[in-house]
Amino acid sequence: MAVGFAQWGNDLYTGRRSYNIVGRKRLWFTISLSLVAICTILLVKPGLNPGIEFRGGSEFVISGVSTSEQKLATDTLMAFAPEEIPRVTTVGSSSLRIQTAQLDNAQVEKASVALAAAFNVPATQITSNFVGPSWGQDVSSKAIRGLVVFLVLLAIVLTVYFRHWRMAAAALLALFHDLIITVGIYAAVGWEVTPATVIGFLTILGYSIYDTVVVFDKVRENTIGVLDQSRFTYAEKANLAINQTLVRSINTSVVALLPVSGILFIGAFVLGAGTLRDIALALFVGMTIGAFSSIFLATPFEVLLRDREPKLREHTAKVMANRAKAGSGDEVGAAAVGRATAQLRPGSHQGNSAQPRRRK
């Protein structure tokens, strides 16, 4: 299996095997737009579930009790804050966390006594605290400002590095695509949005742009001087770049997702609600969607933008006309680019593998 995968990756890099990803860009765009539309609807209804750090309120933690008695906790606190249904979650295997609307000091003391009596535990096993909504608002505003600054600097750096604004635009599109889908899926799951969740959302931006930049760097390398030849189009050479980095993208994604998956399942099924679970879900979804966008969305969109340039349109028409005259219309796409690349690569004989060399 390892040898087969390695051979598959080598075939992709040399062009012996190729997938026409850029040529099917309409399919990938349709899939991405559908996912974005669904996740946008999910952000409206049911919407995100902000944690106590963002909406404010009182919180009680009961230790050493059965986690199956959540209804008892809800009924007990409903008497003190009937305007809001308490949110009860498990913490580990023997603790319950109850969040409710803001209570004053007297109500907090009475609620603690009522919970201790209801669960038949000492008052020392119940802790309470209050979180004001201003803290969450401050975190949200700083996160938004940081995101805007990050996107502006990213657009400038990518434009300067790749010497073309279209690659920067495609990378930013992939970032928004990943962020919207990740937040939408988080809203569908219904888990609380905590500061750890926000950190996870911001982290996936860095992962997504890293994967996209690697692919774009190969696109730039393959397309240098593309207008100086008349055998292959810009789209074909860009498609070859995707195929050449496909194995690297898969390996990087799998290696990154394995520990995140472990954290997610341990956090969800062993440790209960908490920081690990919140950040792991955001990372798991974001890394998965980021791998998809870097392969199937960023480069096809960049090619779509470049195809609007008059010089590239003329060049593409010229390449197609030359093929029609030569009668080689069947040898199009990234596979043709790969075969030519392999023939020019020192030490590679796959271009004439059917003709063994004769010894002199």
Secondary structure, DSSP 4 states (H G I P E B T S, - for coil): -HHHHHHHHHHHHHTSS---TGGGHHHHHHHHHHHHHHHHHHHHTT--EE-HHHH-EEEEEEESS-TT-HHHHHHHHHTT-TTSPPEEEEBTTSEEEEEES---HHHHHHHHHHHHHHHT--GGGEEEEEE-HHHHHHHHHHHHHHHHHHHHHHHHHHHHHHT-HHHHHHHHHHHHHHHHHHHHHHHHHT-EE-HHHHHHHHHHHHHHHHHHHHHHHHHHHHHTTGGG-SSS-HHHHHHHHHHHHHHHHHHHHHHHHHHHHHHHHHHHHTSBSSHHHHHHHHHHHHHHHHHHHHHHTHHHHHHHHHTTSHHHHHHHHHHHHHHHHHT-TTS-SHHHHHHHHHHHSTT--GGGTTSPPPP-
